[in-house]
Amino acid sequence: METLSFVIGVCSLVLTIFGIIVTLKQRNRRSCSYQIVSSAPVVSVRPEFKSKVQVQFEGKLVEDAHQVILRIWNSGDAFIKPDEFIIPIKFNFGSAEVLGSPEILETIPDQLRESVSLLCDIKNENVTLKPLLLDKNESIKWKVLLTRFTGDIKVEGKIAGVRKIRRLERVSFVTTTYRLLFDTTISAIVKFYMKHL
């Protein structure tokens, strides 16, 4: 019985120390992430009808039209200042061409909308986010209309202290597993001590 108590005590101490280390490492962590919220064709013409059907956007003939909705946010614990954008964030859509201007759909918080500027380059292949102040969890959701889009999206840019602008699709399996394991272990230890006291 004493051996079991000792083992549980050591395990709880190790998990507590591990939890403290992980928490301290994540404090003031700098990170910026993006997500493809949706990507869907708006207009497409089947090959057998291409000679008979024309698609126009603002008077310009286009092959098709595809809408992409993206979200970018400060996923770290520290704010990002405009002067920390060493290279502004640029969204490259491969061989696609941007139709019209990108449109901001939502910002969190709402006041952030006034600071956001999305600019297309001369060839209409890229959209650049003008540097701005982004506090923890502040985000920008925006949409862009493209023609000849093949699904290729590259995000480039450099922010001081951020290794890479990451694409996120879902919550990390490792993070979820760690939290579940930690919560279960703490719960088991508390139940054990309550039972034997």
Secondary structure, 3 states (H helix, E strand, C coil): CHHHHHHHHHHHHHHHHHHHHHHHHHCCCCCEEEEEEEEEEEECCCHHHCCCCCEEECCEEECCEEEEEEEEEECCCCCECHHHEEEEEEEECCCCEEEEEEEEEEEECHHHHHHCCEEECCCCCEEEECCCCECCCCEEEEEEEEECCCCCCEEEEEECCECCCEECCCCCHHHHHHHHHHHHHHHHHHHHHHHHC
